[in-house]
Amino acid sequence: MARLVRWTALTAAAALLTAGCTGGSAGDEAGDGGTSGGRPSVAPSGVPRALTAQKLDWRRCEATDDAPAPGRDWRCSTLKVPLDWSEPDGETIGLALIRSQARGSGRIGSLLFNFGGPGGSGVSMMPSYADTTSALHQRYDLVSWDPRGVAASHGIRCRDDKLIEAAESVDGTPDTPAEEQAFLEDAADFGKGCEKSAGPLMAHVSTTDTARDMDLMRHVLGDESMHYFGISYGTELGGVYAHLFPQRVGRMILDAVVDPTADTIGHAENQTRGFQRALDGYLKSTGQEPAAGSRKIAALLDRLDAEPLPTSSPGRKLTQTLALTGIVLPLYSKAGWPVLTSALEAAEKGDGSQLLALADGYNERDDAGSYGTTTHSQRVISCLDAKQRPTLEETRKLLPRFEEISPVFGAFLGWDTAGWCHDWPVPGQHETPEVSAPGADPILVVGNTGDPATPYEGARKMADELGQDVGVMLTWKGEGHGAYGSGSDCVDSAIDDYLLKGTVPEDGTVCS
């Protein structure tokens, strides 16, 4: 489990629970080999002209390990940015970008998307999100990118496939001194692998670094203002950008909001609470009393801790940690609840195959045994951001509080606070991110009362932290991670009107 929301849960859930979406539709091959244009924009201060005056060469996108080549109206390019923003004249790195130009008249500008993680590939995700944003696509160029340290932007890989699979046997809720030692040794070993892979980049993949990349991106794309759509971790990134560049903020959406006031332990508590709420909602939908249903699942996990279940995958068993991972994935969307029922029923009968398949989707493992590296990038980014490093002793004291919040998820997420950044090679930068943005235009903050991964309370805290007359709160009484495109006409209309017309809804608007 991770301190923040794992990007793969969204992409895997989408693949598992919905019909496949194809990236882009056939159309004019606009932007082929051209450069970004648009309104005059103000260049970031202190950045050499070699970077601010660069021209983006938009070419047909190629297939990647994560996704096939998107449709013909998508174009890809590379943006050069400083490796170290404290030395903008120094070494540079390249960031992979993807864009599809506005399809209608009255173009507003670029709309930049970050889908979460941290560690998610926007280049892979953006085309599959185009159907959801079809109304926005009429007046905006849809743009996303792989942030530094992610996928095609110098992606960091901390372990090979064999080592990743071997680490799945490490007990995520250690019960003995030997298991505790193995747990912490595995965490430290992971960090060493990240440092070996990343080299100097290891100290320059923070959220602040990426926010500065975004402002250079805004300028090179030709936009005077930053129009932005951030989801999950993308909300934290958007808040940090707004704090650094409040006068550059245009129309900004923050959906499925990470609590900016929470430290490492606070994030883990929030996520424990959110997943238990989602599980309660699932159990009620199946006619079970939540407390009793949770105890039944917790008992299954306890049995797996002692004796993993056989599966149809040769040589692999369903461990306690893999089972919990498999339970988490379908909680991201109400559409996944029937899948969870089937998997739990099979496990109770002694077959761990379905929960293992769900865990593999969450962990980006394909049928050939190859794993994706989203969580590698995520860990490097989040451990550079966060200063807090709970010790083994501190974690032991925290466990009763976590287990009180959730008998199912508490122990796992409580232990995760000790292992996530244990013995990390570089220090963290802050206790909590700074997102205050005095003077910025209104930013629409969207909270979902049933969000399992970024609980609703975080949205109100983000709106408050952004500042009076800046953070505008929109609530959806729904289920799942994220609100836009999730079935609420009220939410979708409010967001579309804000982005397309500049109409700011009244603060505190509720969609049921």
C-alpha positions, 0 to 999 in steps of 0.5 A, spaced: 500 500 500 502 507 498 502 513 502 498 516 497 493 514 491 496 509 487 495 511 479 495 504 477 488 503 481 485 508 476 488 505 470 487 498 472 480 499 474 478 502 468 481 497 464 477 492 468 470 495 469 469 499 463 469 498 456 475 499 452 476 507 450 480 508 444 485 514 444 482 520 439 478 520 433 480 520 426 480 527 424 485 532 421 492 531 422 493 538 425 500 540 429 504 535 424 511 538 425 509 544 427 510 549 433 506 551 439 502 557 438 497 561 442 496 568 446 502 572 448 505 569 455 510 571 460 516 567 461 518 564 467 523 569 471 530 567 471 530 561 466 535 562 460 532 563 453 534 557 450 529 554 454 523 559 454 524 560 446 524 553 445 519 550 439 515 544 440 516 539 435 509 535 435 510 528 431 505 522 431 505 519 437 509 512 438 506 506 442 509 505 449 510 499 454 504 502 457 499 503 451 498 502 444 499 508 439 493 513 440 489 516 434 491 520 429 489 527 432 494 526 438 501 529 437 507 528 442 513 532 443 519 533 448 520 539 453 526 541 455 527 543 463 532 544 468 534 538 471 535 542 478 531 548 478 536 552 483 541 552 477 536 553 471 542 554 466 545 547 468 544 540 465 537 539 462 532 533 462 526 532 457 519 531 459 514 527 454 508 531 452 502 529 448 496 534 445 490 534 441 488 540 439 481 544 440 476 541 435 471 547 435 471 554 434 473 559 440 479 556 442 481 558 449 488 555 450 491 549 453 488 545 458 493 541 462 491 534 465 495 530 471 491 524 473 494 522 479 499 518 482 504 521 483 508 517 478 502 516 473 504 517 465 499 522 462 502 521 455 499 514 456 492 516 460 490 522 456 487 519 450 483 514 454 480 520 457 478 524 451 471 521 451 470 524 458 472 530 456 469 531 449 465 537 451 472 541 453 476 538 447 471 543 443 475 549 446 481 547 449 487 543 446 488 537 451 495 536 454 498 532 458 505 529 460 510 524 464 512 528 470 520 528 471 522 521 473 516 518 470 515 513 464 518 517 458 521 522 462 527 519 465 522 514 468 525 511 475 525 503 475 528 501 482 527 493 481 527 488 476 521 483 475 524 478 479 526 482 485 519 485 485 515 478 485 520 476 490 518 482 495 511 480 494 512 475 500 514 480 505 509 480 510 506 487 510 503 486 517 509 483 521 508 479 527 515 477 529 521 481 530 524 477 524 518 479 520 519 486 522 527 486 520 525 483 513 520 488 512 525 494 514 530 491 510 526 490 504 524 498 504 531 500 505 533 495 499 528 498 495 530 505 496 538 503 494 535 501 488 531 507 486 538 511 488 542 507 483 537 508 477 535 515 478 542 518 480 542 525 480 535 526 478 533 522 485 533 529 489 530 533 483 523 530 482 519 533 488 512 536 487 515 543 487 520 541 481 514 539 477 510 545 478 516 549 476 516 545 470 509 546 468 510 554 468 515 553 463 510 548 459 505 553 460 509 559 456 512 554 451 505 552 449 503 559 448 498 560 454 498 566 458 494 563 464 495 556 466 488 552 465 489 545 469 485 539 471 488 535 477 485 529 479 487 525 486 495 527 487 494 532 481 490 536 486 496 537 490 500 539 484 495 544 482 495 547 489 503 547 489 503 551 482 497 556 485 502 557 491 508 558 487 504 562 481 498 565 483 498 570 478 498 565 472 492 561 475 487 561 470 481 556 470 483 550 475 479 544 477 482 540 483 478 533 483 478 527 488 482 532 493 488 530 497 488 533 504 494 538 504 494 539 511 496 532 512 503 529 514 505 522 512 501 519 518 495 523 517 495 521 509 495 514 512 489 515 517 485 519 511 486 513 506 484 508 512 478 511 513 476 512 506 477 505 504 473 503 510 467 507 508 467 505 501 468 498 504 462 499 508 458 502 502 459 496 499 457 491 504 451 495 505 449 494 498 450 486 499 445 486 505 451 485 510 452 489 516 458 493 515 461 491 522 460 484 521 462 484 514 468 487 516 470 482 521 469 476 516 474 479 511 479 481 517 478 474 519 480 471 512 486 476 511 488 473 518 488 466 515 491 468 509 497 471 514 498 464 516 497 460 510 496 463 503 491 460 498 492 456 492 491 460 485 491 458 478 497 462 477 503 457 477 507 457 482 504 463 486 499 463 492 495 469 494 498 472 501 495 476 506 498 483 502 496 481 495 489 479 498 488 486 501 491 489 494 486 485 490 480 488 495 482 495 494 482 495 487 474 494 486 473 499 491 475 505 487 469 504 483 462 502 485 462 498 478 467 494 481 463 491 487 460 485 483 467 483 482 469 484 489 463 479 491 465 474 486 473 474 488 471 474 496 466 468 495 472 464 491 477 466 496 472 463 502 472 457 498 479 456 498 481 459 491 485 465 491 485 466 483 480 472 483 483 476 488 490 475 485 488 477 478 485 484 482 492 485 485 496 484 479 492 489 476 493 494 481 500 492 481 501 493 473 503 485 473 502 482 466 501 475 464 508 474 462 510 476 469 512 483 467 511 489 472 510 496 471 514 502 475 508 507 477 509 505 484 517 506 483 516 513 481 511 514 486 515 512 492 521 517 489 517 523 488 513 522 495 519 520 499 522 527 496 516 531 498 515 528 505 520 529 511 516 525 516 519 518 517 516 514 523 520 509 526 518 502 528 517 504 535 512 510 533 509 505 528 507 500 533 504 505 538 500 508 532 497 501 530 491 501 535 489 507 532 489 505 525 486 498 527 480 502 530 479 506 524 479 499 520 479 492 522 481 491 515 485 496 512 488 499 519 494 494 520 496 495 513 496 502 512 499 503 519 505 499 518 506 502 511 508 509 515 514 505 517 516 502 511 514 507 505 520 511 506 525 507 511 532 509 510 531 513 504 537 516 501 535 523 500 531 527 505 524 530 505 522 537 503 516 539 508 511 536 513 505 538 508 505 542 502 504 549 501 498 551 497 495 558 499 494 562 493 492 569 495 490 573 489 489 567 484 483 567 480 477 562 483 479 555 483 474 549 483 475 544 488 471 538 487 469 533 493 466 526 493 463 524 499 464 517 498 471 517 495 475 511 498 482 514 497 482 521 498 476 522 503 471 528 502 474 532 508 480 533 504 477 537 499 474 542 504 481 543 507 484 544 500 479 550 499 480 553 506 488 553 505 487 556 498 484 562 501 478 566 501 475 568 495 480 563 491 478 556 493 470 554 491 467 548 494 463 543 490 460 537 493 458 530 490 454 525 494 457 519 490 461 513 490 468 512 487 474 516 486 473 522 483 467 526 481 467 528 473 465 523 468 462 519 474 455 519 472 453 526 475 450 531 470 450 536 476 457 535 477 459 535 469 455 541 468 458 545 473 465 543 471 464 544 464 460 551 465 466 553 469 472 551 464 468 553 458 464 559 460 468 562 466 462 561 470 464 560 478 459 556 482 457 558 488 461 556 494 458 550 497 454 547 492 452 540 493 450 535 487 446 529 490 
